[in-house]
Amino acid sequence: MCSLVAVRSLRSRPNPKTFRPLIRSAAAWILVAFGLFQASLSNVFAETTANAEAQAPFLGARTAIYYNPERSGEGVFVELLGGGRALVYFFSYGPRYDYATLAPLQARQTWLVGLGTVTSDGTHIQGDLVMPTGGRFGAAFNPHEIEYLDFGMFSLRFPTCGTSEVRGVLDIIPFGIYGEPITSFEPLEFMENYVQLTQVLDCETGYAKASGVAFTGSWYDASRPGEGLVIEVLQDNRTIVQWMTYDNDGGQMWVQGVGVLDVATNDLRVDNMRIFKGTYWGSGFDPAEVTSSHFGSLTIHFFGCNWGQMTYESPSFGSGVHNLTLLTTLTHINDSGRGCWDY
């Protein structure tokens, strides 16, 4: 296993207010990030792509989970999209105290999504983050209730691909707009010691680690914009699934588990999806406080390369079915063999 489950067991930027109406009205949950940055940074993408891929010919091998072993319980999913772009998901926990009143806050989960650019030497990604809030789980989900808050800026210096011989560095700087939840999030500056936890593509050859690699990416139900899944298919078709969603009270929730993809049937089953809680953001983070509880099971049948159906069953959250669409096509994944077909 290779995930949090496995770990615990094995500066020029657009003005955010300019893009706020665009963020609020985006049609697909991750296209929020695309719509926010694509127009303003298209020239940068064009200029950096050739240089970045020349410096790192298998840049797609940077598609992975990154984490700090001293902070086991949080981390970053990175998807290299091509065109000098990188999609990131940071999963962690909420602040310990309210900024305005200094009152203690309940321990809750937090997840952020951002679209960034790859630097010309292929060693860094940097961009801005959005925090979706206000959704509710299951049948109570209403995409019109979701608000996309401009959270802040991020920068990730990659560790050495595969070996992490040279460790990576993460920075997250919240904007701190008064009256919104992000005012209580402290900056995470020069967070060292980040390592590459997973590998989708081989760093030396660029070849896929698994025959089912083409299912790696971001997936969502088009009738439910504002939530979605991140899937990584690893060696021996072991597969990490992280579901970015909301709890019954409207708070953010991320659920994670590891299964095995059956490439003969295109079926993925994860019997032990888990919810991680117990600690806080930034200086309030304590890995010893992280606890996990059983969410339930999740099954996905892929109808070819770009479509699938997810069924989940949970003792606490009930059951449901989501029709999935693949949102992201990752750098060099196609070059290494799709391993799937549409039918």
N, C-alpha and C positions, 0 to 999 in steps of 0.2 A: 504494500500500500504506500501511496505517496501523496499525502495531503495533510491537513491538520489532524484528521483522524489517525493517519499513519504516524505523524510526528509525535503524537501523544502516546502512541503505542509502538512502533518500529523505530529677461525680465521685462520686456515689452509685451503687453497683452491688450486685447480688446477691452473696452469698458463694459463690464457685465450688464449695466443698466440698459445699454444700447440693445442687447440681445434678449432681454427678459421677455418681451412679448413672443419672440420666436420660440424660446424655451418652453413657455407655458402651452403653446399650441401645437407642439411637435406631434406627429401622427404615430410614431413608433418610439418605444422607450429608449432605445439606444440611438436612434436618429436624432434625438435631442442633442447629443454630443456632436453628431455629424453636422446638423444644421447650424449649431452654434459656431463652429470653427471653419467649416469648409470654405465659405466665401472669403473670410478675412485672411486665411492662411494658404490659399491655393497657390500663390506665387512661391511661398516658402516651401511647400511640398515639392513643387517642380524643381526648385534649386537644390534641395537636399537629397532627393531620391537617388540620383546617379552617384553622388559622392558617398552616401551612406552605404549603398549596396556594393560599391567598389571596395570600400574599406572592410565590409563584412559580407562576403559573397553568400553566406548562408544566414543572413539576418533573421530569417524565419525561425531559426533555432532559439532566438530570444523569446519566442512565444512560450510562456512558462508561468509557474507560480514562484514568487520571490517572498522570502520572509527572513526575519532576524531570529536566529535560534534562541537568543536571550529573551525574545518576546513571542514565544510559541503561543498561538491562539489568535493571531491576526496576520494579515499578509496582503499581497498584491497579485492579481491576475494581470498578465500582459498579453495582448494579442497584437502581433505585427501584421498590419493590413496591406502593406505595399504603399507606394506613392509617398513614402516618407512619413507615414502616419502610424501611430500606435494607440490602441484602445486599452484603457486600464480600468480595473475595478479594485478599489481598496476596501477591505472588509475589516472592521474593528468593532469598537464599542463606543457608547456615548460618554459625554463628560461627567465627571464626578460631582461638580458643583454648578449651580446656576450663576452665570456671570454677574447679573444685576443684584441678586439678593444674597449670594454665597450660600444659599440653602443646598443641602445635599440632594442629589438626584438619584432616581432609581437606575440601577444598572440595566442598560439596554444595548441592543446591537445597532451598529451603524454601517451603512455601505455607501460608497461614492463611485461615480462613474466619470471618466474623462477621456477626451481625445487630445493627443499630443503629437508633436513632431519629433522625428529622430534627428539628432544632431549630425552634422556633415561627416563626422568620423565614425558614426554608428555606435557610440559609447553611451549616449544619454538619450532619454526622452523627456520632454517637458511640455506642459500645457495647463489647462484649467480643469476644475472638477465641478460636477453638479451633484446635488443631494436631492433625490426624489423623496417626497414625504406625503403623508395623508391617505395612502391607499389602505385597504383592508383585505384580509385574507378571504379566499374562496368566493362564495356566492355574493358576499357583501362588497366585492371589489367593484369600484367605479372609476374608470380612468379619468373622468372629468374632475374628480376630487383631488387628484394628485397635483402637487405643486413642486416645481423644479427650482430649487434654490441654488444660486450661484455660490458655491462653497469656497473656492479658493484656487491657488496655483499649486502645481506639483512638479517635482523633478526627480527622476530616478537615474542614477548612474549604475549601469549594469555591472554585476560582478563578472569575473572571467567565465565565459560560456562553458557550462557543464561542470567544471572543476571548482569554480568560485574561489580559486587561488587568491585572487585579488577581490576583496569583498565590495559589495555595492553600497550606495548611499542614497537614502530617501529623504526628501524635504516636502512637507505639505504646509502651506501658509494660508490659513483661512482669511477670507475678506473681512469677516467680523461686522456685517451690517447689523446695526442695532435693531432689536425687536424681532430678529429671526433666530432660530435655534443655533446657528453657527457662531453667535457671539460667545458661547460658552466653550467653544473648541479652541484650545491653545495651539500655537504653531508647533509642528514637529520639524525641527531644524537639525540638519546634518545627522540624521539617524543612520549610523554606520552599521557594518556587520551583516548586510543583507546578502543572502546566498540564493542560488537557483535551486529550487526544491524539485522541480519536475523538468522532463525533457520530452517534447513532442517530436522534434527533429534532431538528428545527430549534429553536433557542433562541427565536426570535422568534414563530414561528407554531405550533410544536408538531407540525407535520406530519412524517411519516416521510421520511427521506432515501432509502429504498429500498422497492421494492414487496414485497420479501420480509422486511420488518421483523418480522413476527410470529414468525419463528423465533429472534429474539434472546431469550436467557435462559439458564437453567441446565438441563442435561439429564443424565440418568443412566440406567444399566441397573438395574432393580429387583432383579435377581439379584446385583448387585455394589454394595451400599451401601458407601460409604466412598471412592468415587472418582467423577469425573464431568467434564463438559465445560461451558465457558462459551463462548457463541456470540454475536457481535455482527455484525448485517447492516448494512452502511454504504452510502453513496452508490454508485450503479451496481451494487448487490448484491455489492460486494466484502465478503468475510466473514472475520472473525478467529475462529479456533478455538483455545482453550486447554484442554488436557487435563490435569486435576489427578489424578495417579496416583502410582505407586511404581515404584522400579527393581527389579532382580532380587535385590538384597540387603536389601530392606525399607526403604530410604530414600525420602524424598519425591522426586517427580519431576514437573516440569511441562514440557509440550511445546507449542509454539506454531507456528502457520502461518497463511497468508493464501490464500484461494481465492476463487472467484466462484460465487455461487449461480445456478443455471439455474432461473428461476422457471417456465419452461414444463414442466419435468420434475420440479421439486422435488429436484434433485440438486446436491450440493455436493462438490467434489473439491479437496483440498489436496495438491499433489504434493510439497511441500517442508516437512513438519513438522520443526521443529528443537528441539534440546535446548541450553539455554544454561547454561554452567558457568564456573568459573575464579576467582570472587571470593567475598567474604564479606559477612556481615551488618554493618550499622551503620558504625562508623568503619573497619572492615576492607574496606569496599567500594571498589573501584577499577574504573571503567568500562573502563579500558585492559586489565584482566585478563580481561574477559568474552570467552569464546569460544563458538562454536556449532558443532554437528555435526548431520549429517543423521540424523533419526530414521527417516523413511520417508514413506509416503503415507497419506492418510485419505480415505475417501469416505462421505458420509451421504446416504441417500435418505429424504426425509420423506414419511411416509404421512399427510399432512394436517397439522393445526395442532399436534398434541400427541404424535405418535409418529414414530419414525424407526428406521433401522437403519444402524449404523456398521460399516464394514469397514476394517481397517488392514493394512498390509504394511510390515515393517521388516526390514532386513538383520540388525540386532542383536537385535531383540526378537520376531521371528517375525510371525505373522499371526493375525487373530481377527475375530470378529463380535460386536457388542453391540447389543441391542435397547434403544432409547432412549425415555425418557418425559420430556416437558417438565415441569419442576418449578416454574418461576416465571412468573408473569404480571406484566408490568411496567406501571408507571403510564403512562397515556395511549397505550400501544401500541395497545390495542384501539380507542381513539377515532380513531386516525389510519388505520385500515383494517387488517384482519387480513392480507389478501393470501394466504390459504391456506384450505383446507377439509378436513374429515375425510371419509375414504372407506374 
